[in-house]
Structures are given as C-alpha cells and as structure tokens.
Amino acid sequence: MATLSILGGRVIDPASNLDLVTDLHIAEGKILAFGTPPADFSADEQIEAKDHIVCPGLVDLSVRLREPGAMHKGTILSETRAAAANGITTLCCPPDTNPVIDTPAVAELLQHRAAGMAKILPLGALTQGLKGEHLAEMGILKEAGCIGVSNVHSIVNTDILRHALEYAANCELTVFLHAQEPWLGRNGCAHEGAISSRLGLSGIPEAAETIEVARDLLLIEMTGVRAHFCRLSTARAVNMVQEAQAKGLKVTADVSAHHLFLTDKDISDYNSQCHVCPPLRSQNDKEALREGLRHGSLHAICSDHQPHEADAKRSPFAMTASGISALDTLLPLTLQLTEEMQIDLMTLLGNVTYKPAQILGIEAGTLAEGSTADVCIFDPNKHWTLSEENMHSLGKNSPFLGWEFKGEVSYTLINGQVVYTHGGEYN
C-alpha cells in the first residue's frame, strides 16, 4: 500500500480539537504522523494542500442509493462516486430499498458493491418488510453488517414498537426513528400553516412530529434502548429531545442541511424541488433547529440524499416525489453556517464527521494518529455555483440550483488512497 504526505494544509480534526497548519503523513491506510515524519518514512505520493483545509472524511447519516429497486434514479456506483466527490467517505443507507434490507443478502450486496468508493453502512429493517407487523431478525442483520435498525415510517401498533425496541436493546443496536404520526397529515405534502392554506395544499401539522416524539421517548425510557431521531423539523421536538437528554436518556438526533436553510415560504410558487418529508417548516422552526445545533441537542447534519429522475418532480406539487439530491450541498451548506450562525468551523465540521460517527458507533470521523485515513481536502475560498452540469449525483433535483457556494473539495482519500481528485477524476 502506497505512502502519502499531505503538505502545508490547515488540519482540522474536531475529534481531537486539533487546528493547525502542518503536514500529514499516511502509511498502510492509517494516519501515521503530523509535522515531521518518522526517519524511515518515504512518501510515494505528495499532495500540496497550501490554502486548503484537511479534515476527516464526512460521515453522512442518510443517503438513498436507489439500488436495489430504483436504478433509474441512482445506483450504488453513481451515488458513492458522488459522495466521494463531495468529501463523504462513509454513508448510512436506510432500509427502504427494494427489496427491503431485512435479510443478510441485501445488506451484504450494498456493502460489496461500493467498489472502493464511499463506505456503505446499511440500516436493517426494524420489522419484516417495514410493515410494522412482525419483528425482523435483528441479530442476524447485525452480523451481516447492519449498523442499526429503522422502520423509516411510524409503527402504528405501540405494543409491536415496544417489543421491537426491547429486541434492539438486547442486540445492542441503535434504533433510528422517523417521527411522523401516521394519521395526522397522512395525505399532506407541506407544513400546515398559512402558506399551505393559501396554496390549497394538504398540511402536515407540527403535532404529527411532536406526538410521535413523545410516544417514542416514553418507550425509549421504558426499554432502555439507544435511539436516534432522524431529521427533526420542529422547534417543539428539539426541545423535547433536549429535555430527554437532560434526564439521561440515550437519545441523539440529527437535522437535514436543507431544513437549516429553507422554510415553507420556499414552496410559495409550488416549487416541487422543495417537496420534502418531513416538510419544510416555519421560520421559527428553522431558527430552533439552528439553535439545536448550537446547544448540542442536535448532534449531526446529514444530507438526507434522495435522488430522483426529472419526471418525478414535474407533476403538480402534491403529486411529485419528495426528496432532494443533496450530496453536492452537504459540505458547502455546512460551511455557509459558519458565517450565518457565527459558529466556528471546527464545531460545525464535528457535526458532519466525528459526531455522526459516534452515533453510528464506528471508528471514523477523526485524523488521530493510528486511525483510518479517510480524509477530505477542500479549498474553503473557492466560489462556485450549483448547476445540473456540476452535480455529481445521478439525480439533479435540488432547490439550491443557482445558489453560489464557497468551499470545494479537491481530494478525497479512503483508507489512505486518493479516490477522487477535483475535475472528476476517480481512482
């Protein structure tokens, strides 16, 4: 395995509280040393990183790859390449593939087809077929590489959910929960409020999220399971999770990058690119999500990547597919928060590196000596505008098309090997 030196970059490792301009040396796929290398070290390759930031590879908690089941929207190869091009070295795949990740065969397929690009960590199904009726074989799924379990949608039967959480706790698996009560707003497509009423769109009320969070928190306390709330969207839900954490419950939560920037006002012209689930909420909710990041009740920012073909977004708003192709905007939106929220870069990079790695319980998101050399090198001062032509994902469905961003990935390393170089070169 080749040795490599990254020279003169600003190395930021939130996990180690490290921020300094120095050289970084890699050998055998691991971080070997900072600064002066060992006497017997000789680099086979050098990367000049002056005026660049060198940080751990990003860890994304929610990426739909669309394979198996919807390869016209994306494939494992296309989306892991897109991840690598955007500095994402590890990604978590929800279980709602077709077929569902409720057997070892599907879990192993996802991991084996990554083709040396971003590492795929599958979530197993909490119930068979995600139907909420019979528990999945969680122990077997864990052995097959599933990093946690999720049902994606709410389990209507509370007794089944209780037993599922107990089983997951017994298997020492984190349960990834999507908080949307199944009846309130079941036909909705937008946040319930003045804007959805004016547009004539069926609404999804705030209570659809908060009622589900309340039920789940009671069951989490009852079963002792380690749980993670995915993509919270309301101020009240953030407060409820913060209170649960203060009580000592083993609860974490994340937020999508687009919920930190967009609100229901962005759907005012029936922009189907803003059709997402959970829906874009009010300005007050957006500010509360940002505060949740600031005070730590929200631990991670994820892309919630859901690529679609163009036709999926061309129908009337309510009939379009929900979701955003978001791998290309995770890092630049995170960097933009440093200016808009006046939070230091190290803290926000922690929300997309070591903190999501901690949620997953994996050794990633760090540049500590001896750790796996998954590295993102980006130019923080590079200005660029998002267009369909420069998006790396197969899906071009993004409300951020035309936005100007600052910060662009130059190199991505996985296991110490350069897998992406700016300009579209993949190794």
C-alpha positions in Angstrom: 0.0 0.0 0.0 1.3 3.4 -1.0 2.6 6.0 1.4 1.4 9.6 1.1 2.1 13.0 2.5 -0.3 16.0 2.6 1.8 19.1 2.8 1.1 22.5 4.2 -2.7 22.2 4.8 -4.7 23.6 7.7 -5.5 20.3 9.5 -8.8 20.5 11.4 -9.8 17.4 13.5 -12.8 18.2 15.7 -12.5 14.8 17.5 -9.0 15.8 18.7 -9.6 19.5 19.0 -6.8 20.0 16.5 -6.5 23.0 14.3 -3.1 23.9 12.9 -1.1 24.3 9.6 1.0 21.2 9.3 1.9 18.2 7.2 0.0 14.9 7.5 1.7 11.6 6.7 -0.2 8.4 5.8 1.1 4.8 5.6 -0.7 1.4 5.4 -4.0 3.2 5.1 -3.6 4.8 8.5 -2.7 8.3 9.9 1.0 7.9 10.7 2.1 11.3 11.9 1.8 15.1 11.8 4.6 17.5 11.1 8.0 15.8 10.7 7.6 12.2 9.6 9.5 9.3 11.2 13.1 8.9 9.9 12.2 5.7 7.9 9.2 7.2 6.2 9.3 8.0 2.5 6.2 9.2 0.6 5.3 7.6 -2.7 2.9 10.5 -3.4 2.6 14.1 -2.2 -0.4 16.4 -2.2 0.2 20.1 -1.9 -2.5 21.4 0.4 -1.5 25.0 0.9 -4.5 27.3 1.5 -6.7 24.1 1.8 -8.4 22.6 4.8 -7.6 19.0 5.6 -10.3 17.3 7.7 -11.7 13.9 8.4 -13.9 12.4 5.6 -17.5 13.3 6.1 -19.9 10.8 7.7 -23.5 11.1 6.3 -26.3 9.6 8.3 -28.9 9.3 5.5 -28.2 8.5 1.8 -30.6 6.8 -0.5 -28.6 4.9 -3.1 -31.7 3.8 -5.1 -30.1 0.4 -5.7 -31.6 -2.2 -5.4 -35.0 -1.3 -6.7 -34.9 2.1 -8.5 -31.7 2.2 -10.5 -33.2 4.8 -12.9 -32.8 7.3 -10.0 -29.3 6.3 -8.9 -27.0 3.3 -8.4 -24.6 2.3 -5.8 -21.7 3.3 -8.1 -23.1 6.6 -9.2 -24.1 7.8 -5.7 -20.9 6.5 -3.9 -18.9 8.3 -6.5 -20.9 11.4 -5.9 -20.3 11.0 -2.2 -16.6 10.7 -2.7 -16.6 13.8 -4.9 -18.1 15.8 -2.1 -15.7 14.6 0.7 -18.1 12.0 2.1 -16.2 8.8 2.9 -18.9 6.9 5.0 -22.6 6.9 4.4 -25.6 5.3 6.1 -28.2 3.7 3.9 -31.8 3.5 5.2 -33.6 0.1 4.8 -36.3 1.1 2.4 -34.7 -0.4 -0.7 -36.5 -2.8 -2.9 -36.1 -5.5 -1.6 -36.1 -4.2 1.9 -32.9 -4.6 4.0 -34.4 -7.3 6.2 -32.2 -10.1 5.1 -28.4 -10.6 5.2 -28.3 -10.9 1.4 -29.4 -7.4 0.8 -27.2 -5.9 3.5 -24.2 -7.7 2.1 -25.0 -6.7 -1.5 -24.9 -3.0 -0.6 -21.6 -3.3 1.2 -19.9 -5.4 -1.5 -20.8 -3.2 -4.5 -19.3 0.0 -3.1 -16.4 -0.5 -5.5 -13.8 1.2 -3.3 -15.8 4.5 -3.2 -17.6 5.7 -0.1 -18.1 3.1 2.6 -21.7 1.9 2.9 -23.2 1.2 6.3 -26.7 -0.3 5.9 -29.5 0.1 8.4 -31.6 -3.1 8.9 -35.3 -3.1 9.0 -36.9 -3.0 12.4 -39.8 -5.1 11.2 -40.2 -7.5 8.3 -40.8 -5.7 5.1 -41.1 -2.5 7.1 -44.7 -3.4 7.5 -44.8 -2.9 11.3 -46.3 -6.3 11.9 -43.5 -8.8 12.7 -40.1 -8.1 14.1 -37.1 -8.5 11.8 -34.2 -10.9 12.7 -32.1 -8.0 14.1 -29.3 -10.2 15.5 -28.7 -11.8 12.1 -28.8 -8.4 10.4 -26.2 -7.1 12.8 -23.9 -10.0 11.9 -24.4 -9.1 8.3 -23.0 -5.6 8.9 -26.1 -3.5 9.7 -25.1 -0.6 11.9 -28.5 -0.1 13.4 -32.2 -0.7 12.7 -35.0 1.5 11.5 -38.6 1.3 10.3 -38.4 4.5 8.2 -42.1 5.1 8.9 -44.0 5.0 12.2 -45.1 1.7 13.6 -48.8 2.1 14.3 -49.0 -0.7 16.9 -47.4 0.6 20.0 -47.0 -2.9 21.5 -45.1 -4.1 18.5 -42.9 -1.0 18.7 -42.2 -1.7 22.4 -41.1 -5.2 21.7 -39.0 -4.1 18.7 -37.2 -1.6 20.9 -36.6 -4.3 23.5 -35.2 -6.6 20.9 -32.9 -3.9 19.5 -31.7 -3.1 23.0 -30.9 -6.8 23.6 -28.9 -6.9 20.3 -27.2 -3.6 21.4 -28.4 -1.9 18.2 -29.3 1.8 17.9 -32.8 2.4 16.6 -33.2 5.1 14.1 -36.6 6.7 14.4 -38.6 8.8 12.0 -41.0 10.9 13.9 -44.2 11.3 12.0 -47.5 10.2 13.5 -49.2 8.0 10.8 -52.7 9.6 10.8 -52.2 13.3 11.2 -51.4 14.8 7.9 -51.2 11.4 6.3 -52.2 12.9 2.9 -50.2 16.1 3.5 -47.4 17.4 1.4 -46.5 20.7 3.1 -46.2 22.3 6.6 -49.7 23.0 7.9 -50.0 26.8 8.2 -50.9 30.0 6.4 -48.9 29.2 3.3 -50.2 25.7 2.7 -53.8 27.0 3.2 -53.2 29.8 0.7 -51.7 27.4 -1.8 -54.5 24.9 -1.3 -52.1 22.1 -0.3 -52.9 19.5 2.3 -50.9 20.2 5.5 -48.8 18.1 7.9 -49.1 19.7 11.3 -46.3 20.2 13.8 -48.2 17.8 16.1 -47.6 14.9 13.6 -43.9 15.1 14.7 -44.2 16.0 18.4 -46.9 13.4 19.2 -44.6 10.7 17.7 -41.6 12.0 19.6 -43.5 12.0 22.9 -44.6 8.3 22.4 -41.1 7.2 21.3 -39.4 8.9 24.2 -41.7 7.1 26.7 -40.9 3.8 25.1 -37.2 4.6 25.0 -37.3 5.3 28.7 -39.2 2.0 29.3 -36.9 -0.2 27.2 -33.5 1.4 27.8 -32.8 1.3 24.0 -30.2 3.6 22.4 -32.2 5.7 20.0 -31.6 8.3 17.3 -34.2 10.7 15.9 -33.8 11.2 12.2 -34.4 14.6 10.5 -36.3 16.5 13.2 -38.0 19.6 11.8 -39.9 21.4 14.6 -38.9 23.6 17.5 -41.0 21.6 20.0 -39.5 18.3 19.0 -36.0 19.8 19.5 -37.0 20.9 23.0 -38.5 17.5 23.9 -35.3 15.7 22.8 -33.2 18.2 24.8 -35.2 17.6 27.9 -34.9 13.8 27.4 -31.1 14.1 27.1 -31.1 16.2 30.3 -32.9 13.3 32.1 -30.1 10.9 30.9 -31.9 9.0 28.2 -29.7 7.6 25.5 -31.1 9.8 22.7 -29.4 11.6 19.9 -30.9 13.5 16.9 -29.9 14.9 13.5 -31.2 17.5 11.1 -31.0 17.7 7.3 -28.9 20.5 5.8 -31.9 21.8 3.8 -34.1 22.3 6.9 -31.4 24.6 8.2 -31.8 26.9 5.2 -35.3 26.6 3.7 -38.8 27.2 5.1 -42.3 26.7 3.9 -42.1 30.1 2.3 -39.8 28.5 -0.4 -42.8 26.5 -1.7 -44.8 29.6 -2.4 -44.5 29.2 -6.2 -45.3 25.5 -5.9 -41.6 24.7 -6.3 -41.6 20.9 -6.3 -37.9 20.8 -5.6 -38.9 21.9 -2.1 -41.3 19.0 -1.6 -39.6 17.0 1.2 -40.6 14.8 4.1 -40.7 16.0 6.8 -41.9 19.2 5.2 -40.1 22.5 5.3 -41.4 24.2 8.4 -41.8 27.8 9.6 -39.0 30.4 10.1 -39.3 29.8 13.8 -38.7 26.1 13.4 -35.7 26.8 11.2 -34.2 29.1 13.8 -34.9 26.5 16.6 -33.1 23.8 14.5 -30.1 26.1 14.2 -30.2 26.7 18.0 -30.4 22.9 18.5 -27.1 22.6 16.7 -25.6 25.4 18.8 -26.5 24.0 22.2 -25.9 20.3 21.1 -29.3 18.7 21.3 -29.0 18.1 17.6 -25.7 16.2 17.1 -25.4 15.8 13.4 -26.2 17.4 10.0 -27.0 15.0 7.2 -27.8 15.3 3.5 -30.9 13.1 3.5 -30.0 12.4 -0.1 -32.8 11.3 -2.3 -32.0 11.4 -6.0 -34.9 11.4 -8.5 -35.3 11.4 -12.2 -36.5 14.7 -13.8 -40.1 13.5 -14.4 -40.6 12.7 -10.7 -40.6 16.5 -10.0 -42.6 17.6 -13.0 -46.2 16.9 -11.7 -48.3 19.3 -9.6 -46.6 19.8 -6.2 -48.7 17.3 -4.2 -48.2 14.6 -6.8 -44.4 14.9 -7.0 -41.9 12.6 -5.3 -40.5 14.1 -2.1 -36.8 14.4 -1.5 -33.7 16.4 -2.6 -30.5 15.3 -4.3 -28.2 16.6 -1.6 -24.7 15.1 -1.6 -23.4 18.0 -3.6 -24.6 20.6 -1.0 -23.8 18.9 2.4 -20.3 20.4 2.8 -21.0 23.8 1.3 -24.2 24.4 3.3 -22.3 23.4 6.4 -19.6 25.8 5.6 -22.2 28.5 5.0 -23.5 28.1 8.5 -20.2 29.2 9.9 -20.9 32.7 8.6 -24.6 32.8 9.1 -24.6 31.4 12.7 -21.1 32.7 13.7 -20.1 29.2 14.9 -16.5 28.2 14.5 -15.6 25.9 11.6 -14.3 23.1 13.9 -17.6 22.8 15.7 -19.6 22.6 12.5 -17.2 20.1 10.9 -17.7 18.0 14.0 -21.4 17.8 13.1 -20.6 16.1 9.8 -17.6 14.0 10.9 -17.0 12.5 14.4 -20.4 13.2 15.9 -22.3 11.2 13.3 -19.6 8.5 13.6 -20.3 8.4 17.4 -24.0 8.0 16.7 -23.2 5.0 14.4 -20.7 3.6 16.9 -17.9 3.4 14.4 -14.2 4.5 14.4 -14.4 7.2 11.8 -14.5 11.0 11.5 -11.1 11.6 13.0 -7.5 12.2 12.0 -6.0 10.9 15.2 -2.7 9.0 14.8 -3.4 5.3 14.1 -6.9 6.0 12.8 -8.1 5.0 9.3 -7.0 7.6 6.8 -10.4 8.8 5.4 -9.6 12.4 4.5 -11.3 15.3 2.8 -9.2 18.1 1.4 -11.1 21.2 0.3 -10.5 24.8 -0.8 -12.5 27.0 1.7 -12.2 30.1 -0.5 -13.3 28.6 -3.9 -16.5 30.2 -5.1 -18.8 28.2 -7.4 -22.4 28.0 -8.4 -24.5 24.8 -8.3 -25.8 23.7 -11.6 -27.1 20.4 -13.1 -23.8 20.1 -15.0 -21.6 20.2 -11.9 -23.7 18.0 -9.7 -22.1 14.6 -9.3 -25.2 12.6 -8.3 -27.4 11.0 -11.0 -30.3 13.0 -9.5 -30.4 16.7 -10.3 -33.4 17.5 -8.1 -32.2 20.3 -5.9 -33.8 23.6 -4.7 -30.2 25.0 -4.4 -29.6 25.1 -8.2 -28.3 28.6 -9.0 -27.0 29.2 -5.4 -23.4 30.4 -5.1 -21.3 28.5 -2.6 -17.9 28.9 -1.0 -15.8 25.8 -0.5 -15.0 23.0 -2.9 -13.5 19.5 -2.5 -10.1 19.0 -4.1 -9.2 15.5 -3.0 -10.9 12.6 -1.1 -9.0 9.8 0.4 -10.4 6.5 1.6 -8.2 4.1 3.5 -5.2 6.2 2.6 -5.9 6.0 -1.1 -6.9 9.0 -3.3 -10.3 8.0 -4.7 -11.3 11.5 -6.1 -9.4 14.4 -7.5 -11.1 17.7 -8.4 -12.0 17.7 -12.1 -13.9 14.4 -11.9 -11.0 12.0 -11.7 -11.9 8.8 -9.8 -9.4 6.2 -8.9 
